């Protein structure tokens, strides 16, 4: 019997998915809107689920007795109820090294944008202002400044390597710091406040969890240097946006460069979009044509592996293998 793969949402043509699934006698079941009630209705027929940004409802998994796997287009799995999937015996996979080059490039581009006042210069010249002292008073040389990393995984490690090449000193916060995990040339600490106080550029690279939600709050922002910048290419939920707006308006910090916001797309009247000392890009750090092709292929290959009876690469919830309810049986 032909298997069916529910796609909750997507941002590219699904040609790669169709091509790979055709080899395992499977077809796509594509949600039109990706709303919760639609996903619950369609999940009843699903042997697997591919998901991008849409939240996978627990009820959709409950009503999908044939579902073997939920495969995420991306790194984070905060839109998937992983623990619930595990209880039901469903595998969850991701693509943990997706867009490492793109996001680390984007993070460094935002650091450079702040350091060299690129956005301010662009706005000034567009208005006919060419007075450097008026536009960028007190601009400092990048070399010798400190980049603070909040979180230290693959992405942060790639950012660190590029930052060191620019002459930055790199200090990384990771709460469960283990010997040998920090790259040569990077100082590591499990003291968040130390990183926040020392950083000239504070770059976020943590997942969105109940522990990290609003971790960059008023107390943390008040610890930053008044000349420091906040850079976020991770998740909007990490930042208390009202506290950040206050910090930027009252000049507790010099500025922010954000690729993610709590609500996307943000409305034009979003308070952070109205501030001169903020640069916002449209959740674009992951994007390149090469990255999207690689992501689509690898996410759907996880599904194809399961349909062949093979344990897929990059299982997020390996504890499912010992669950009595485990569905794949390998």
Number of C-alpha atoms within 10 A of each C-alpha: 5 10 19 21 27 23 26 25 19 17 8 11 10 13 10 17 23 15 14 17 21 15 11 16 13 22 18 19 19 19 17 11 12 20 15 16 13 14 25 20 15 20 30 17 18 24 22 31 28 26 24 20 18 17 18 25 18 16 15 21 26 15 16 20 16 18 28 25 27 29 29 28 25 22 17 21 24 15 15 21 16 21 15 15 22 21 14 21 24 27 29 26 27 23 23 18 14 20 22 20 17 17 23 25 19 21 28 19 14 28 24 16 16 25 19 16 15 15 14 18 18 13 13 16 12 10 9 9 13 13 11 11 9 10 16 15 8 9 14 12 10 18 13 13 18 21 28 30 28 23 22 25 15 15 23 22 21 19 25 28 17 16 23 17 11 15 14 20 21 23 24 29 24 20 14 10 15 11 7 7 12 19 13 9 12 18 14 22 18 16 13 17 15 16 26 28 17 18 25 26 31 25 29 25 26 24 18 19 14 11 9 14 17 18 17 21 17 19 11 15 24 18 16 25 18 17 16 25 25 27 27 24 24 24 22 21 20 25 23 18 19 13 18 22 20 16 21 22 16 11 16 19 23 21 24 27 23 24 22 24 24 13 10 10 10 14 9 9 8 11 13 23 15 11 14 14 20 21 20 17 14 12 17 14 23 20 14 14 10 10 16 18 13 15 21 22 17 23 25 23 19 27 31 22 15 20 21 11 12 14 17 20 16 17 19 20 16 13 14 22 19 10 14 11 14 19 18 18 12 9
